[in-house]
Amino acid sequence: MMMQEKIKELMDLRVQARSGGGAKRIDTQHAKGKFTARERIEMLLDEGSFEEFDMFVTHRCTDFGLEEQSYLSDGVVTGYGTIDGRLVYVFSQDFTIFGGSLSETYAQKICKVMEKAMKVGAPIIGINDSGGARIQEGVKSLGGYADIFQKNILASGLVPQISAIFGPCAGGAVYSPALTDFTIMTKGTSYMFVTGPKVVKTVTGEVVTDEELGGAMVHGAKSGVTHFVADDEKEGILLIRKILSYIPQNNLEDPPMVPCSDPINRLEDHLNSIIPDSPNKPYDVKDVIHAVTDEHEFLEIGRHYAPNIVIGFARFNGMSVGIVANQPNYLAGVLDINSSRKAARFVRFCDAFNIPIVTFVDVPGFLPGTAQEYGGIIIHGAKLLFAYGEATVPKVTVILRKAYGGAYDVMSSKHLRGDINYAWPTAEIAVMGPRGAIEVLFAKELAKIENAEERAKWLAEKEEEYKKKFATPYNAAKYGYIDDVIEPRNTRFRVIRALQSLATKKEVNPPKKHSNIPL
């Protein structure tokens, strides 16, 4: 065979591989409002940057007639490229080939790119669109899943891992995205569940649809499995790029710095009046966050799940930070099972990848009740405490209003190695709220007052005394638990100065195999 013929053969094979499962199946994919595996990679990566691995791989199965059915790439496209000039490794499942089902060789391709990403310290992005295991391959496909899970575990905390669910993801396939750092799902076209609607009906008699069982909003709002719910795949891909713009390539690098034209000393006068006069009146903590961050930008994570706590990425003078904030607009910003889990995972991610944490506190305590106690609020609340306590990245805390009881301790307090802890003049730092404290401290005196009006007047007087003595930032500042009481409008400037002073912070936990976080 002449050289030109060999080159033509190569080009023909490349065309064949890029055609996936054929034009008809590609049309079907498009008709569902979905892009193909290769189209997704093209949208995700910088133009012309994708370098593919294992294009010519095919399966090795000879059972159930599969020896007569073979497609180049075997249902998953793998390789590397760049996003905003930064190296990433990617795999994209191809639903047009065997429904994206996972085979032995398919899994080996994914494991290869994950290994390479870990060696060079680059993020791993997985685009999921698969019907599950390739049944014809039996235990080999199950082994393939486990091999991928093991790579996810080894990569955890080493390089960032992001999963996009752009189609079905069922059975064992769900555990790989669950092991990654961030998951994105699309409305109407993606779903995740361990057992599908048919099995659920057979076992429990419950009748549910794919969407009701494992749709994007189910996992975005009810289970918390997904961190972002996108309207479509284009938005999902933009979210991947946005997330990566805030985080480092690996655990040995710092987050990317970007040029900042937003003045460091920008004053936000409206913050001086944002806290309502009534301690029981809510406000939106996101108004505080947007007021103080660069260009008023904030990438919220898990917006639909446990909205009583807000987490996400922002920048201060070009520096990437993770933000954690209690949300008085929902359940008064109280900590409960779901919000504790949500925030704890995020704090641990930031700590793993050298991202400073800024915490805005307005928390009346932990949510009381049998549902919370039976659900394990003690162990789940301890997760957030543990996450803050073990974190060695710079930690800056601003107490906006309430910081009561154990929740004060948990929310990045000075006692959990908070580096710089500020409070607004509106801060109330105490064991409990004034009314509850008075009812405990003066229970005997209250019992003697029978007249309702006299009782109310007496309570009001005692509450005011308690507020002046205990429910202020100055009592905590007296003991050094608060580094300074700051004017709200100066918050941006003070947070930036604090972060700058902590840029060279070095803190190391005692040597150990690993911590035993209360999971």
DRENPADREN-537641 format. One line per field, with one value per residue (C-alpha): residue number from 0; residue in one letter; x, y, z. Coordinates in steps of 0.02 Angstrom, whole numbers. Example, Ala and Ser with C-alpha at 12.3 -4.5 7.8 and 13.67 -1.06 7.14 Angstrom:
n <- (0/1)
res <- (A/S)
X <- (615/684)
Y <- (-225/-53)
Z <- (390/357)
END
This chain:
n <- (0/1/2/3/4/5/6/7/8/9/10/11/12/13/14/15/16/17/18/19/20/21/22/23/24/25/26/27/28/29/30/31/32/33/34/35/36/37/38/39/40/41/42/43/44/45/46/47/48/49/50/51/52/53/54/55/56/57/58/59/60/61/62/63/64/65/66/67/68/69/70/71/72/73/74/75/76/77/78/79/80/81/82/83/84/85/86/87/88/89/90/91/92/93/94/95/96/97/98/99/100/101/102/103/104/105/106/107/108/109/110/111/112/113/114/115/116/117/118/119/120/121/122/123/124/125/126/127/128/129/130/131/132/133/134/135/136/137/138/139/140/141/142/143/144/145/146/147/148/149/150/151/152/153/154/155/156/157/158/159/160/161/162/163/164/165/166/167/168/169/170/171/172/173/174/175/176/177/178/179/180/181/182/183/184/185/186/187/188/189/190/191/192/193/194/195/196/197/198/199/200/201/202/203/204/205/206/207/208/209/210/211/212/213/214/215/216/217/218/219/220/221/222/223/224/225/226/227/228/229/230/231/232/233/234/235/236/237/238/239/240/241/242/243/244/245/246/247/248/249/250/251/252/253/254/255/256/257/258/259/260/261/262/263/264/265/266/267/268/269/270/271/272/273/274/275/276/277/278/279/280/281/282/283/284/285/286/287/288/289/290/291/292/293/294/295/296/297/298/299/300/301/302/303/304/305/306/307/308/309/310/311/312/313/314/315/316/317/318/319/320/321/322/323/324/325/326/327/328/329/330/331/332/333/334/335/336/337/338/339/340/341/342/343/344/345/346/347/348/349/350/351/352/353/354/355/356/357/358/359/360/361/362/363/364/365/366/367/368/369/370/371/372/373/374/375/376/377/378/379/380/381/382/383/384/385/386/387/388/389/390/391/392/393/394/395/396/397/398/399/400/401/402/403/404/405/406/407/408/409/410/411/412/413/414/415/416/417/418/419/420/421/422/423/424/425/426/427/428/429/430/431/432/433/434/435/436/437/438/439/440/441/442/443/444/445/446/447/448/449/450/451/452/453/454/455/456/457/458/459/460/461/462/463/464/465/466/467/468/469/470/471/472/473/474/475/476/477/478/479/480/481/482/483/484/485/486/487/488/489/490/491/492/493/494/495/496/497/498/499/500/501/502/503/504/505/506/507/508/509/510/511/512/513/514/515/516/517/518)
res <- (M/M/M/Q/E/K/I/K/E/L/M/D/L/R/V/Q/A/R/S/G/G/G/A/K/R/I/D/T/Q/H/A/K/G/K/F/T/A/R/E/R/I/E/M/L/L/D/E/G/S/F/E/E/F/D/M/F/V/T/H/R/C/T/D/F/G/L/E/E/Q/S/Y/L/S/D/G/V/V/T/G/Y/G/T/I/D/G/R/L/V/Y/V/F/S/Q/D/F/T/I/F/G/G/S/L/S/E/T/Y/A/Q/K/I/C/K/V/M/E/K/A/M/K/V/G/A/P/I/I/G/I/N/D/S/G/G/A/R/I/Q/E/G/V/K/S/L/G/G/Y/A/D/I/F/Q/K/N/I/L/A/S/G/L/V/P/Q/I/S/A/I/F/G/P/C/A/G/G/A/V/Y/S/P/A/L/T/D/F/T/I/M/T/K/G/T/S/Y/M/F/V/T/G/P/K/V/V/K/T/V/T/G/E/V/V/T/D/E/E/L/G/G/A/M/V/H/G/A/K/S/G/V/T/H/F/V/A/D/D/E/K/E/G/I/L/L/I/R/K/I/L/S/Y/I/P/Q/N/N/L/E/D/P/P/M/V/P/C/S/D/P/I/N/R/L/E/D/H/L/N/S/I/I/P/D/S/P/N/K/P/Y/D/V/K/D/V/I/H/A/V/T/D/E/H/E/F/L/E/I/G/R/H/Y/A/P/N/I/V/I/G/F/A/R/F/N/G/M/S/V/G/I/V/A/N/Q/P/N/Y/L/A/G/V/L/D/I/N/S/S/R/K/A/A/R/F/V/R/F/C/D/A/F/N/I/P/I/V/T/F/V/D/V/P/G/F/L/P/G/T/A/Q/E/Y/G/G/I/I/I/H/G/A/K/L/L/F/A/Y/G/E/A/T/V/P/K/V/T/V/I/L/R/K/A/Y/G/G/A/Y/D/V/M/S/S/K/H/L/R/G/D/I/N/Y/A/W/P/T/A/E/I/A/V/M/G/P/R/G/A/I/E/V/L/F/A/K/E/L/A/K/I/E/N/A/E/E/R/A/K/W/L/A/E/K/E/E/E/Y/K/K/K/F/A/T/P/Y/N/A/A/K/Y/G/Y/I/D/D/V/I/E/P/R/N/T/R/F/R/V/I/R/A/L/Q/S/L/A/T/K/K/E/V/N/P/P/K/K/H/S/N/I/P/L)
X <- (0/69/94/-51/-166/-117/-153/-321/-361/-320/-431/-574/-561/-563/-720/-798/-755/-822/-988/-1030/-1178/-1226/-1327/-1496/-1449/-1370/-1533/-1627/-1509/-1538/-1726/-1720/-1640/-1470/-1300/-1183/-1031/-912/-1021/-1019/-830/-817/-929/-835/-655/-560/-576/-456/-379/-451/-330/-418/-358/-409/-516/-490/-535/-675/-754/-691/-858/-906/-1068/-1248/-1198/-1090/-945/-1043/-1076/-927/-901/-740/-719/-841/-963/-853/-743/-590/-443/-379/-389/-395/-525/-471/-297/-292/-269/-415/-450/-621/-728/-896/-1014/-1090/-1272/-1277/-1166/-1251/-1348/-1186/-1178/-1016/-903/-735/-638/-751/-705/-521/-528/-604/-478/-336/-383/-412/-239/-159/-252/-189/-10/-4/-121/-267/-456/-564/-729/-852/-1003/-1129/-1261/-1274/-1403/-1295/-1190/-1172/-1267/-1187/-1018/-1081/-963/-831/-943/-970/-783/-764/-877/-779/-615/-685/-747/-573/-498/-628/-577/-391/-420/-527/-438/-297/-378/-551/-683/-841/-984/-1116/-1271/-1343/-1449/-1487/-1372/-1439/-1386/-1201/-1164/-1230/-1089/-953/-1037/-1078/-892/-847/-842/-981/-1126/-1231/-1398/-1513/-1700/-1806/-1666/-1563/-1603/-1511/-1569/-1503/-1659/-1776/-1965/-2001/-1901/-1978/-2152/-2111/-2033/-2137/-2290/-2251/-2283/-2163/-2091/-1906/-1924/-2015/-1890/-1727/-1750/-1641/-1754/-1780/-1593/-1569/-1700/-1742/-1590/-1450/-1362/-1338/-1262/-1324/-1484/-1461/-1600/-1507/-1339/-1266/-1298/-1228/-1067/-1050/-1069/-924/-814/-872/-834/-659/-623/-629/-530/-349/-287/-241/-211/-35/-84/-172/-335/-317/-300/-388/-361/-482/-540/-668/-600/-540/-610/-780/-909/-1083/-1183/-1343/-1263/-1272/-1461/-1485/-1514/-1696/-1732/-1833/-1722/-1858/-1873/-1783/-1673/-1581/-1400/-1362/-1386/-1239/-1134/-1165/-1129/-953/-884/-790/-910/-1052/-1032/-1068/-1080/-1203/-1191/-1339/-1462/-1618/-1561/-1559/-1582/-1561/-1374/-1292/-1128/-1030/-880/-837/-685/-612/-485/-461/-438/-552/-642/-776/-921/-1032/-1178/-1332/-1491/-1616/-1742/-1770/-1804/-1722/-1552/-1560/-1440/-1521/-1470/-1469/-1387/-1250/-1209/-1214/-1096/-979/-945/-910/-793/-694/-681/-614/-489/-431/-395/-321/-471/-494/-663/-766/-913/-1060/-1151/-1331/-1387/-1513/-1457/-1494/-1670/-1761/-1885/-1902/-1881/-1708/-1656/-1716/-1632/-1464/-1441/-1305/-1196/-1237/-1207/-1041/-991/-992/-901/-772/-751/-716/-606/-491/-479/-309/-346/-370/-538/-620/-785/-909/-1052/-1195/-1329/-1369/-1238/-1322/-1272/-1177/-1214/-1100/-959/-989/-993/-805/-784/-618/-621/-615/-457/-547/-406/-492/-665/-763/-935/-1055/-1124/-1290/-1212/-1293/-1173/-1241/-1286/-1467/-1591/-1649/-1824/-1765/-1625/-1741/-1867/-1728/-1638/-1794/-1912/-1959/-1990/-2098/-2203/-2250/-2318/-2498/-2555/-2524/-2487/-2365/-2283/-2259/-2190/-2070/-2010/-1980/-1876/-1771/-1748/-1681/-1560/-1502/-1476/-1371/-1261/-1247/-1326/-1195/-1029/-932/-943/-862/-737/-689/-624/-538/-664/-699/-549/-643/-818/-830/-946/-1052/-1017/-830/-850/-776/-618/-594/-620/-496/-365/-391/-369/-213/-137/-171/-100/57/-30/46/-46/-26/-134/-51/14/-109/-170/-333/-465/-622/-754/-927/-1004)
Y <- (0/169/308/411/260/233/415/401/246/343/488/370/286/455/504/338/362/540/482/391/275/347/492/420/403/574/646/557/632/807/779/752/922/844/867/725/678/767/921/939/931/1060/1181/1150/1168/1311/1303/1178/1125/949/804/636/471/296/343/171/67/-60/-183/-361/-447/-597/-644/-610/-563/-415/-484/-423/-251/-139/49/147/235/109/238/363/504/541/660/829/1010/1183/1297/1479/1415/1297/1109/992/809/756/606/619/471/439/387/352/198/58/190/247/84/48/-94/-156/-55/97/98/77/232/335/270/315/499/506/433/559/703/650/634/810/893/944/945/799/835/693/715/578/514/326/188/99/-59/-156/-311/-422/-401/-457/-437/-351/-198/-200/-212/-64/42/-3/41/213/235/195/328/454/416/434/596/670/817/799/875/953/836/900/794/848/739/771/615/457/403/251/105/92/237/362/336/411/583/567/550/707/886/967/896/985/922/988/1012/887/786/717/602/500/355/193/96/151/174/-5/-82/39/-12/-197/-188/-54/-32/153/229/369/442/464/649/624/494/572/729/884/981/827/814/1001/1040/880/766/891/767/898/1069/1157/1143/1209/1252/1164/1089/1254/1332/1177/1189/1375/1330/1207/1344/1466/1347/1314/1501/1508/1353/1295/1156/1045/1040/1109/1269/1426/1482/1593/1780/1895/2081/2186/2362/2367/2486/2399/2537/2545/2595/2521/2646/2545/2408/2527/2507/2332/2247/2273/2355/2204/2054/1939/2025/1939/2010/1931/1892/1881/2070/2082/1961/2049/2217/2173/2057/2109/2178/2119/1943/1781/1603/1516/1328/1221/1365/1256/1143/1195/1380/1426/1425/1505/1442/1486/1569/1753/1865/1999/2109/1970/1833/1681/1642/1522/1607/1528/1631/1599/1655/1745/1744/1557/1474/1627/1560/1418/1271/1103/933/981/1151/1078/943/1065/1190/1059/981/1151/1204/1043/1071/1247/1184/1043/1166/1314/1428/1554/1550/1704/1672/1789/1742/1772/1613/1595/1417/1239/1192/1107/964/776/768/845/745/581/625/647/835/804/705/814/976/904/886/1074/1101/972/1048/1222/1157/1056/1188/1271/1396/1580/1602/1773/1787/1931/1918/2021/1995/1839/1714/1611/1454/1312/1384/1531/1409/1310/1457/1485/1559/1612/1451/1347/1436/1577/1693/1861/1879/2039/2090/2226/2338/2245/2080/1983/1854/1755/1583/1607/1741/1869/1799/1620/1674/1778/1637/1521/1643/1713/1565/1581/1768/1747/1614/1739/1870/1825/1983/1967/2152/2160/2001/2070/2235/2146/2031/2178/2268/2114/2078/2253/2232/2066/2139/2283/2169/2010/2024/2142/2116/2207/2072/1947/2080/2107/1929/1937/1823/1965/2054/2213/2286/2363/2484/2383/2496/2462/2273/2251/2347/2259/2085/2120/2186/2033/1915/2008/1991/1803/1771/1689/1594/1425/1306/1118/991/853/708/564/440/535/614/519/650/608/548)
Z <- (0/-52/75/8/17/199/239/150/253/412/359/316/486/572/478/526/709/710/638/800/782/614/544/594/777/778/709/848/976/907/903/1092/1114/1148/1068/1022/1125/1006/988/1177/1183/1044/1141/1304/1249/1169/981/901/1067/1082/1065/1062/1135/1082/933/857/1011/990/1112/1134/1168/1060/1149/1098/921/972/870/717/791/816/817/828/996/1074/1141/1233/1169/1275/1271/1329/1280/1356/1433/1433/1396/1546/1524/1560/1528/1469/1427/1340/1328/1157/1167/980/1005/1102/1199/1279/1377/1468/1413/1474/1344/1368/1554/1513/1403/1544/1670/1553/1542/1730/1762/1645/1727/1898/1835/1763/1889/1778/1807/1749/1663/1631/1518/1556/1436/1454/1468/1597/1592/1429/1485/1352/1438/1608/1754/1646/1634/1822/1848/1731/1839/1995/1908/1869/2049/2113/2000/2061/2240/2205/2111/2250/2330/2203/2048/2028/1956/1872/1806/1681/1666/1493/1477/1573/1715/1805/1912/1954/1837/1964/2087/1980/1971/2157/2194/2098/2163/2062/1964/1833/1765/1629/1643/1549/1469/1613/1757/1888/1995/2067/2016/1878/1880/1822/1965/2089/2034/2043/2216/2302/2192/2177/2006/1958/1798/1759/1795/1960/2019/1966/1863/1875/1995/2104/2133/2133/2265/2360/2368/2340/2225/2090/2122/1966/1865/1688/1567/1426/1379/1319/1489/1573/1474/1514/1698/1685/1612/1746/1889/1821/1813/2004/2051/2033/1920/2067/2255/2240/2150/2207/2128/1974/2001/1878/1847/1950/1908/2049/2184/2342/2452/2367/2498/2501/2604/2593/2699/2847/2844/2771/2940/2992/3160/3213/3251/3183/3014/2869/2733/2586/2629/2443/2437/2559/2456/2291/2371/2426/2291/2134/2004/2117/2047/2139/2070/2186/2211/2261/2245/2256/2399/2582/2540/2723/2686/2535/2462/2306/2226/2211/2199/2310/2220/2091/2222/2213/2375/2434/2520/2653/2721/2827/2736/2852/2709/2731/2900/2978/2923/3049/3030/2997/2929/2745/2764/2875/2747/2603/2683/2755/2586/2509/2650/2628/2440/2467/2595/2479/2338/2432/2412/2555/2642/2685/2802/2832/2992/3041/3129/3271/3308/3254/3200/3345/3335/3330/3140/3155/3307/3234/3070/3156/3168/3298/3179/3027/3120/3176/2993/2970/3134/3081/2907/2975/3114/3002/2864/2854/2715/2760/2849/2866/2959/2969/3094/3024/3156/3257/3315/3449/3542/3463/3291/3335/3368/3209/3088/3072/3246/3319/3421/3260/3202/3115/3061/3060/3136/3114/3174/3122/3261/3236/3289/3431/3502/3647/3713/3658/3606/3735/3760/3786/3901/4011/4025/4085/4200/4281/4276/4460/4450/4295/4379/4515/4392/4355/4266/4078/4051/4196/4136/3959/4025/4143/4004/3887/4018/4055/3870/3843/3988/3917/3743/3809/3913/3811/3637/3566/3477/3613/3744/3624/3569/3751/3757/3587/3502/3380/3305/3265/3251/3079/2991/2868/2719/2739/2732/2558/2603/2770/2696/2555/2677/2786/2639/2583/2756/2752/2579/2649/2790/2830/2945/2952/3043/3146/3039/3022/2892/2876/2986/3036/2993/3065/2902)
END
